């Protein structure tokens, strides 16, 4: 699982370098959108933990 995160991070860095080299806008949402996405992932994880405890 950690391997997937590391590979995703490395791939994202390579793509970010490529986009910057060609002076293209990054296809990423603003920081607030990324924080919201993190909150959604956290909420999903919390729900799964509650389901595991209850079930």
C-alpha positions in Angstrom: 0.0 0.0 0.0 2.8 2.4 0.9 4.5 1.5 -2.4 1.4 2.8 -4.3 1.6 6.1 -2.5 5.3 6.5 -3.2 4.9 5.6 -6.8 2.0 8.1 -7.1 4.0 10.8 -5.5 7.0 10.2 -7.8 4.8 10.1 -10.8 3.1 13.3 -9.8 6.4 15.0 -9.3 7.6 13.9 -12.8 4.4 15.1 -14.4 4.6 18.4 -12.4 8.2 18.9 -13.7 7.0 18.2 -17.3 4.1 20.7 -17.0 6.3 23.4 -15.6 9.0 22.8 -18.2 6.4 23.3 -21.0 4.9 26.2 -19.1 1.5 24.6 -18.9 -1.1 25.2 -16.1 -1.2 22.4 -13.6 -4.4 20.3 -13.9 -5.0 20.4 -10.1 -7.7 22.0 -8.0 -6.8 24.9 -5.7 -5.5 24.0 -2.2 -9.0 24.3 -0.6 -10.2 21.6 -3.0 -7.3 19.3 -2.1 -8.1 19.9 1.6 -11.7 19.0 1.0 -10.7 15.8 -0.8 -8.5 14.9 2.2 -11.5 15.5 4.5 -13.7 13.2 2.4 -11.1 10.5 2.5 -10.8 10.9 6.3 -14.5 10.8 6.7 -14.7 7.6 4.6 -12.0 6.0 6.7 -13.8 7.0 10.0 -17.1 5.6 8.7 -15.3 2.3 7.9 -13.8 2.1 11.3 -17.1 2.7 13.0 -18.7 0.0 10.8 -15.9 -2.4 11.9 -16.5 -1.7 15.6 -20.2 -2.1 15.3 -20.3 -5.1 13.1 
